[in-house]
Amino acid sequence: MNQTSTKQRVQNPCLILYAFQLRQSASQGNQEVMENASQLWEQCVTFGQQRQIQLLQSLKQELRCYTYDRQESSYRYNPNNEEQEATAEEKLHLDDWLELVRKDPQSHQARQLNFDKESNNQGLRLLGEIYPLRLHDTYALDLTLRYTETVDLIQLGQLNPTDYIQASLGQTLLLFTKPINSNPVSPRDNKECSEYDPQQLDFSSYPDLANHCVANLFQDTVEHFPPATKGQLFGSPIFAYDNDKQQSRERRHILIWFDSHPETISKIDQAYDPLLNLLCCRSKIIYAYNKSRQCNEAAREISSELEGKVNQLIQPPEETLEELEHWLRFIPQQAFQYAKYLRDME
C-alpha cells in the first residue's frame, strides 16, 4: 500500500482532523483540570507557525480558555474563563457542549475561524477552518484543510497536520474528496430509471484509490495500515483504516470518503454533530480500554509483590527491626497504589 500512483488525481480534497484531548481526569475532582489539558491548542499554534498560518499562530487570543496576562504580555491558559464568558443560554448546557471561540460582541454568536493562505510554489491555495469545542470532560478540535483545485495524490501529504498535533485521547483523520479517474455507473444514465440508487454504483475501483490516498497522506512513514473496512455513507463509498496502536498519540484512525453520490454533500451538515460525538466516544472507549489494560497489568504486579511480602511476615525470617519497619512502611504504600489502580479501572 506504500506504492503510490502519480497518475491518479482527486478534486477539491478536504482533510479534517478530529482530535480529542482529555480536560479532566476521573482521578481528579470535577473542577480539576489536567496539567496537559491545553496541549491541543498549543500544538495548533505550533502547526500554524510551521505552516505560516497567521490565524493559527494567534489562536490563543480567540479562545475563551485563554486570558491576556499584562505582566507577561502574552495569553495564558485559564480554563475557569470558559464559564465566565459563557452566555446564559450556554450555561444551561455547559456539562455537554461549549464552543470555545470567543463570542462576537456584536452578534453574540460563536465565529467559525476561517483562514486563507496564499498559493504555494505549486499554485495550490490552502483554505481552512478551525472549530474548537468542549465536550463533557474533553476538548475537541475540528481542523479542516482544503484545496479547491484538482490535485495529484502526492500533494495530499501537504494537508496532513498529524506530525504536529497528537491528542491525548486520540484522533481521526477524514479525507473527503471527489475522484477524477473513477467512473461509477449511475442509474441516471439509464433513461428508464427515475431515482438514483447507490446500490447500483460500481465501487470496484475505489479500494485501490483509497489505499493510495492513505499512502500519500503518510508519505514519510513505513508504517503499515491494515486493509480497509469499507461501506457507504449517504450513498458514497467510505473506507476506514486503523493501525491498532495502544498509545493514543501513536494510533492512526483514517477515513477516506469519496464524493460519488449527488446527494452526499447536501446531507453532511445534518450529520455533523452526531459524527463528532461518535468519534469522540470512539476515542474515549479505546483510550479507557487501553488504560484499563495498563492498570490491570500494574495492579497484578503489585498484588503479587504484596502477597510475597505478607507471606514473609507470617513466617518472618531473622530480620532486623529496621528491615521490618521498612516492610511496614512499604506495604501500606503499595496497597494504596493498588487501590488507585482498581479505582482507575472502574
C-alpha positions as CSV (number, residue, x, y, z in Angstrom):
1,M,0.0,0.0,0.0
2,N,3.0,2.3,0.3
3,Q,3.4,2.3,-3.5
4,T,1.7,5.4,-4.9
5,S,0.3,6.3,-8.2
6,T,1.1,9.8,-9.6
7,K,-1.5,9.3,-12.4
8,Q,-4.5,9.4,-10.1
9,R,-6.0,12.7,-9.2
10,V,-8.7,13.9,-6.9
11,Q,-10.8,17.1,-6.9
12,N,-11.4,19.5,-4.0
13,P,-9.7,17.4,-1.3
14,C,-10.9,18.3,2.2
15,L,-8.9,16.9,5.1
16,I,-10.5,17.1,8.5
17,L,-8.6,16.4,11.8
18,Y,-10.9,15.5,14.7
19,A,-8.7,15.4,17.8
20,F,-9.8,14.9,21.4
21,Q,-7.8,15.9,24.5
22,L,-8.8,14.9,28.0
23,R,-9.6,18.1,30.0
24,Q,-10.4,16.4,33.3
25,S,-9.4,13.1,34.8
26,A,-11.5,10.6,36.7
27,S,-8.9,10.6,39.4
28,Q,-9.3,14.3,40.0
29,G,-12.1,16.5,41.2
30,N,-14.8,17.7,38.9
31,Q,-13.2,21.2,38.8
32,E,-9.6,20.0,38.5
33,V,-8.1,20.4,35.0
34,M,-5.3,18.2,33.9
35,E,-1.8,19.7,33.6
36,N,-1.6,18.9,29.8
37,A,-5.2,20.0,29.0
38,S,-4.1,23.0,26.9
39,Q,-1.6,20.9,24.9
40,L,-4.0,20.5,22.0
41,W,-4.3,24.3,21.5
42,E,-0.5,24.7,21.9
43,Q,0.0,22.2,19.2
44,C,-2.3,24.1,16.9
45,V,-0.2,27.2,17.4
46,T,3.0,25.3,16.6
47,F,1.4,23.9,13.5
48,G,0.4,27.4,12.4
49,Q,3.9,28.6,12.9
50,Q,5.3,25.8,10.9
51,R,2.9,26.3,8.0
52,Q,2.9,30.1,8.4
53,I,-0.9,30.3,9.0
54,Q,-1.4,33.6,10.8
55,L,-4.8,32.7,12.3
56,L,-3.5,29.5,14.0
57,Q,-0.4,31.4,15.2
58,S,-2.7,33.8,17.1
59,L,-5.3,31.2,18.1
60,K,-4.9,31.8,21.8
61,Q,-6.4,35.3,21.6
62,E,-9.5,33.8,20.0
63,L,-10.2,31.1,22.6
64,R,-12.2,31.5,25.8
65,C,-9.8,29.3,27.7
66,Y,-7.0,31.9,27.4
67,T,-6.8,35.3,29.0
68,Y,-4.3,38.1,28.4
69,D,-1.6,38.5,31.1
70,R,-0.5,42.1,31.1
71,Q,2.6,41.4,33.2
72,E,3.9,38.8,30.7
73,S,2.4,40.5,27.7
74,S,1.1,37.1,26.5
75,Y,-2.0,34.9,26.6
76,R,-2.2,32.4,29.5
77,Y,-4.3,29.3,29.7
78,N,-7.2,30.0,32.1
79,P,-9.9,27.3,31.9
80,N,-12.0,29.0,34.5
81,N,-12.7,31.7,32.0
82,E,-14.7,29.4,29.8
83,E,-17.7,29.5,32.1
84,Q,-17.2,33.2,32.9
85,E,-17.6,34.1,29.2
86,A,-20.5,31.6,28.6
87,T,-23.8,33.2,27.8
88,A,-26.9,32.5,29.9
89,E,-28.2,30.1,27.3
90,E,-24.8,28.3,27.1
91,K,-24.6,27.8,30.9
92,L,-27.7,25.5,30.7
93,H,-25.6,23.0,28.7
94,L,-22.1,23.5,30.0
95,D,-21.8,19.9,31.0
96,D,-22.5,18.7,27.5
97,W,-21.2,21.2,24.9
98,L,-19.4,24.6,24.8
99,E,-18.0,26.4,21.8
100,L,-14.6,27.8,22.8
101,V,-14.2,30.5,20.2
102,R,-14.7,33.9,21.9
103,K,-18.1,35.3,21.0
104,D,-18.5,38.2,18.6
105,P,-19.7,41.1,20.8
106,Q,-21.9,42.4,18.1
107,S,-23.8,39.2,17.3
108,H,-23.1,37.1,20.4
109,Q,-22.5,34.2,18.1
110,A,-19.5,31.9,18.0
111,R,-17.4,32.6,15.0
112,Q,-16.0,29.7,13.0
113,L,-12.5,30.7,12.4
114,N,-11.5,30.7,8.7
115,F,-8.1,31.1,7.2
116,D,-6.8,31.5,3.7
117,K,-3.2,31.1,2.7
118,E,-1.6,32.4,-0.5
119,S,-0.8,29.9,-3.2
120,N,2.4,27.9,-2.8
121,N,5.0,27.3,-5.5
122,Q,2.8,24.6,-7.0
123,G,-0.1,27.0,-7.4
124,L,-2.2,25.5,-4.7
125,R,-4.2,27.8,-2.4
126,L,-4.8,26.5,1.1
127,L,-8.1,27.2,2.7
128,G,-9.2,26.1,6.2
129,E,-11.4,26.4,9.2
130,I,-10.9,25.6,12.9
131,Y,-13.7,24.8,15.3
132,P,-12.7,24.2,18.9
133,L,-15.2,22.7,21.5
134,R,-15.5,21.4,25.0
135,L,-17.5,18.1,25.0
136,H,-18.2,17.0,28.6
137,D,-14.8,16.5,30.1
138,T,-12.9,16.6,26.8
139,Y,-11.5,19.3,24.4
140,A,-12.5,18.6,20.8
141,L,-10.8,20.0,17.7
142,D,-12.2,20.2,14.2
143,L,-9.3,21.4,12.0
144,T,-10.2,21.5,8.3
145,L,-7.6,22.0,5.5
146,R,-8.7,22.0,1.8
147,Y,-7.6,22.7,-1.7
148,T,-10.2,23.9,-4.2
149,E,-8.4,22.5,-7.2
150,T,-7.8,19.2,-8.8
151,V,-4.6,17.8,-7.4
152,D,-2.3,14.8,-7.7
153,L,-2.5,12.3,-4.9
154,I,1.1,13.0,-3.9
155,Q,0.0,16.6,-2.9
156,L,-2.3,15.2,-0.2
157,G,0.6,14.9,2.2
158,Q,0.9,18.7,2.4
159,L,-2.5,18.8,4.1
160,N,-1.7,16.3,6.9
161,P,-1.2,18.1,10.3
162,T,-0.7,14.9,12.4
163,D,3.1,15.4,12.6
164,Y,2.4,18.4,14.9
165,I,-1.0,17.5,16.5
166,Q,-1.3,14.4,18.6
167,A,-4.2,14.5,21.2
168,S,-4.2,12.6,24.4
169,L,-7.4,10.7,23.8
170,G,-6.8,10.1,20.1
171,Q,-7.9,11.5,16.8
172,T,-9.5,10.7,13.4
173,L,-8.3,11.9,10.1
174,L,-11.1,12.2,7.5
175,L,-10.4,12.8,3.8
176,F,-13.4,13.8,1.7
177,T,-12.7,14.2,-2.0
178,K,-14.1,13.6,-5.4
179,P,-12.3,11.0,-7.6
180,I,-11.3,12.1,-11.1
181,N,-10.4,8.8,-12.8
182,S,-13.1,6.6,-11.3
183,N,-16.3,6.1,-13.3
184,P,-19.2,4.8,-11.1
185,V,-22.1,3.6,-13.0
186,S,-25.2,5.7,-12.2
187,P,-28.8,4.6,-12.9
188,R,-29.3,8.2,-14.0
189,D,-27.5,7.2,-17.2
190,N,-30.4,4.8,-17.8
191,K,-33.4,6.7,-19.1
192,E,-35.7,4.1,-17.6
193,C,-34.5,4.9,-14.0
194,S,-36.1,7.9,-12.3
195,E,-34.2,7.6,-9.0
196,Y,-30.6,7.4,-8.1
197,D,-29.8,4.0,-6.4
198,P,-26.5,3.9,-4.6
199,Q,-26.6,0.1,-4.5
200,Q,-26.1,0.1,-8.3
201,L,-22.9,2.0,-8.2
202,D,-19.7,0.3,-9.3
203,F,-17.3,0.7,-6.4
204,S,-14.7,-1.7,-7.7
205,S,-12.1,1.0,-8.4
206,Y,-12.4,2.8,-5.1
207,P,-10.5,0.5,-2.7
208,D,-7.2,0.8,-4.6
209,L,-7.7,4.6,-4.8
210,A,-8.4,4.8,-1.0
211,N,-5.2,2.8,-0.4
212,H,-3.2,5.3,-2.5
213,C,-4.8,8.2,-0.7
214,V,-3.7,6.9,2.7
215,A,-0.2,6.2,1.4
216,N,0.2,9.7,0.2
217,L,-1.2,11.2,3.4
218,F,1.6,9.5,5.2
219,Q,4.5,9.6,2.7
220,D,7.3,9.8,5.3
221,T,6.4,6.7,7.2
222,V,6.8,3.0,6.5
223,E,4.0,2.2,8.9
224,H,1.6,-0.5,7.8
225,F,-2.1,0.2,7.8
226,P,-4.3,-2.9,7.7
227,P,-6.7,-3.4,4.8
228,A,-9.7,-1.1,5.0
229,T,-13.1,-1.7,6.4
230,K,-15.5,-0.4,3.7
231,G,-19.1,0.8,3.5
232,Q,-21.3,3.5,2.3
233,L,-22.3,6.8,3.9
234,F,-25.0,8.9,2.2
235,G,-24.6,6.8,-0.9
236,S,-20.8,7.4,-1.3
237,P,-18.1,4.8,-0.5
238,I,-16.1,5.2,2.7
239,F,-13.1,3.3,3.9
240,A,-11.7,3.1,7.4
241,Y,-8.1,2.3,8.4
242,D,-6.6,1.8,11.9
243,N,-3.0,0.8,12.9
244,D,-4.3,-0.6,16.3
245,K,-1.6,1.0,18.3
246,Q,-2.2,1.1,22.1
247,Q,-0.8,4.5,22.7
248,S,-3.3,7.2,21.8
249,R,-0.7,9.5,20.3
250,E,0.6,6.7,18.1
251,R,-2.8,5.5,16.9
252,R,-3.9,6.4,13.4
253,H,-7.6,6.2,12.6
254,I,-8.2,7.3,9.0
255,L,-11.4,7.6,7.0
256,I,-11.4,8.0,3.2
257,W,-14.7,9.2,1.9
258,F,-15.3,9.7,-1.8
259,D,-17.9,12.2,-3.1
260,S,-19.7,9.9,-5.6
261,H,-23.3,10.5,-4.9
262,P,-25.2,13.6,-6.0
263,E,-26.9,14.0,-2.6
264,T,-23.9,13.3,-0.3
265,I,-22.8,16.9,0.2
266,S,-26.4,18.1,1.0
267,K,-26.6,15.6,3.9
268,I,-23.2,16.3,5.5
269,D,-24.4,19.2,7.7
270,Q,-27.2,17.3,9.4
271,A,-24.7,14.5,10.3
272,Y,-22.0,16.8,11.7
273,D,-22.9,16.8,15.5
274,P,-23.7,13.0,15.6
275,L,-20.4,12.3,13.8
276,L,-18.3,14.4,16.1
277,N,-19.9,12.9,19.2
278,L,-19.5,9.4,17.7
279,L,-15.8,9.9,17.0
280,C,-15.2,11.4,20.5
281,C,-16.9,8.4,22.1
282,R,-14.9,6.0,20.0
283,S,-11.6,7.7,21.1
284,K,-12.6,7.6,24.7
285,I,-13.7,4.0,24.6
286,I,-10.4,2.9,23.1
287,Y,-8.4,5.1,25.5
288,A,-10.3,3.7,28.5
289,Y,-9.8,0.1,27.3
290,N,-6.1,0.6,26.8
291,K,-5.7,2.4,30.2
292,S,-7.7,-0.4,31.9
293,R,-5.3,-3.0,30.5
294,Q,-2.3,-1.0,31.7
295,C,-3.8,-0.6,35.2
296,N,-4.7,-4.3,35.3
297,E,-1.1,-5.3,34.5
298,A,0.4,-2.9,37.0
299,A,-2.1,-3.9,39.7
300,R,-1.3,-7.6,39.2
301,E,2.4,-6.9,39.7
302,I,1.7,-5.0,43.0
303,S,-0.7,-7.8,44.1
304,S,2.0,-10.4,43.5
305,E,4.6,-8.4,45.3
306,L,2.3,-7.7,48.3
307,E,1.3,-11.4,48.5
308,G,5.0,-12.3,48.8
309,K,5.6,-9.7,51.5
310,V,2.6,-10.8,53.5
311,N,3.7,-14.4,53.4
312,Q,7.1,-13.4,54.6
313,L,5.6,-11.5,57.5
314,I,3.5,-14.5,58.6
315,Q,6.7,-16.5,59.0
316,P,9.4,-13.8,59.2
317,P,13.0,-14.8,58.8
318,E,15.6,-13.4,61.2
319,E,15.4,-9.8,60.0
320,T,16.5,-6.7,61.8
321,L,13.9,-4.4,63.4
322,E,14.9,-1.8,60.8
323,E,14.1,-4.0,57.9
324,L,10.7,-4.9,59.4
325,E,9.9,-1.2,59.8
326,H,10.7,-0.7,56.2
327,W,8.2,-3.5,55.3
328,L,5.5,-1.9,57.4
329,R,6.0,1.4,55.5
330,F,6.3,-0.3,52.1
331,I,3.1,-2.4,52.3
332,P,0.6,0.4,53.0
333,Q,2.1,2.5,50.2
334,Q,1.8,-0.3,47.7
335,A,-1.7,-1.2,49.0
336,F,-2.7,2.4,48.4
337,Q,-1.3,2.4,44.8
338,Y,-3.1,-0.9,44.2
339,A,-6.4,0.7,45.3
340,K,-5.7,3.6,42.9
341,Y,-5.3,1.2,40.0
342,L,-8.6,-0.5,40.9
343,R,-10.3,2.8,41.1
344,D,-9.0,3.9,37.7
345,M,-10.0,0.6,36.2
346,E,-13.5,1.1,37.5
